[in-house]
């Protein structure tokens, strides 16, 4: 079995020639390399880090933030082989069909293809993250007979949906792509995986229609070039932006940025805690609502989600509400439960309350963006600044979904909802982020509205593609990893045709 190559041993000033370069050894880059394994093309995958964490390499992520408090940029990803899967939670769920649609109440929404375009890729994506059979929202769940029926809700806009969890073979932790697929990458006869290789510039041809070569550097000071027929940029929703904007030798505004779109529309999933209390009158709640369970070949957990139909009629955004820990009600809460149960004619003597949390979908917002600063990192690359925002409307729309859930509980005489937060300050007190970097090189067939086209090719650049969730026009509420793998597998099929 071969070993990984080390960029620190490449002769300074040399030029490596290959057919395809993949910049980035995270889940998108590794998935693409594996998907192209049977194609007789020479592939070079360039990874900035090694096979384990290193402080100096990690410091290349340093940046600044303005606006709403966000995770420090050097803490949102770990910069070594495996990328985002080095520290992810393993939550997997496909995007909703409605997430791909043009939504009249969501400016800049709409993908250039429907969810059906990804349906054939989802089972393979689920296999790669080791989330078990691609079951999710099917009507027949093998675990319901084992663990009990879902929460009874009246007809309406919220339903019980499901997460499945990535668990690496032989481990209780989510699948780490760098560890899990290292041996597979080493076995591929046409692939070279090069570690400690930092692309510092995408050099365009003078006509600006194609990539001429890549400039590569190591933290030890070695520099060399790579020439390839085609290039795929797969360094994540933040670093993709930095490299495109900083590669301004021919296009002064940066590659793909002729319409000032690179870095705009940054999205993440806000995760406010303790948003509301769910009260179940009889106290009975299937355990898969509050904790991960194992059944039917999958680790799974229930979530409460708005239907696509409800989102259309009520103009709300996507959200995935999770039931958390048991909580005690205060005197007012107990009185409200007793009065409500009496009015409905149900017994609430065993009522139990639970805290609710959620992951929310943000609307695409062009001023939520990444820009370059004058500060430089150890490689001489300009650092980034993120301006983060979240509007009062984002919280208000989620409250509408919670009100609908409360209505359905009352109709079914199952329980009730107590909304805990209304003021913006209260929401922000407990706000966390999913660290899901979405939208900064958005996909659209019109170059005035997107950085890449439906095949993920950068508009106007004949041999440059972008992989990952930075290409998503909208983020949905579902965690992106399994979804970006499905999109990457679709890209792999396109590249197979390109090289045929």
Buried (B, 14 or more C-beta within 10 A) or exposed (E): EEEBBEBBEBEEEEEBEBBBBBBBBBBBBBBBBBBBBEBEBBBBBBBBBBBEEBEEBBEBBBBEBEEBEBBEBBEBBBBBBBBBBBBBBBBBBBBBEBBBBEBEEBEBBBBBBEBEBBEEBBEBBBEBBBBBBBBBEEEEBBBBEBBBEBBBBEEBBBBBBBBBBBBBEEEEBBBBBBBBBBEBBEEBEBBBBBBBBBBBBBBBBEEEEBBBBBBBBBBEEBBBBBBBBBBBBBBBBBBBBBBBBBBBBBBEEBBBBBBEBBBBBBBBBBBBBBBBBBBBBBBEBBEBBBEBBBBBEBBBBBBBBBBBEBBBEBEBBBBBBBBBEEBEBEEEBBEBBEEBBEEBEBEBEEBBBBBBBBBBBBBBBBEBBBBBEEEEBBBEBBBBBBBBBBBEEBBEBBBBBBBBBBBBBBBBBBBBBBBBBEEBEBBBEBBEBBBBBBBBBBBBEEBEBBBBBBBBBBBBBEBBBBBBBBBBBBBBBBBBBBBBBBBBBBBBBBBBEBBE
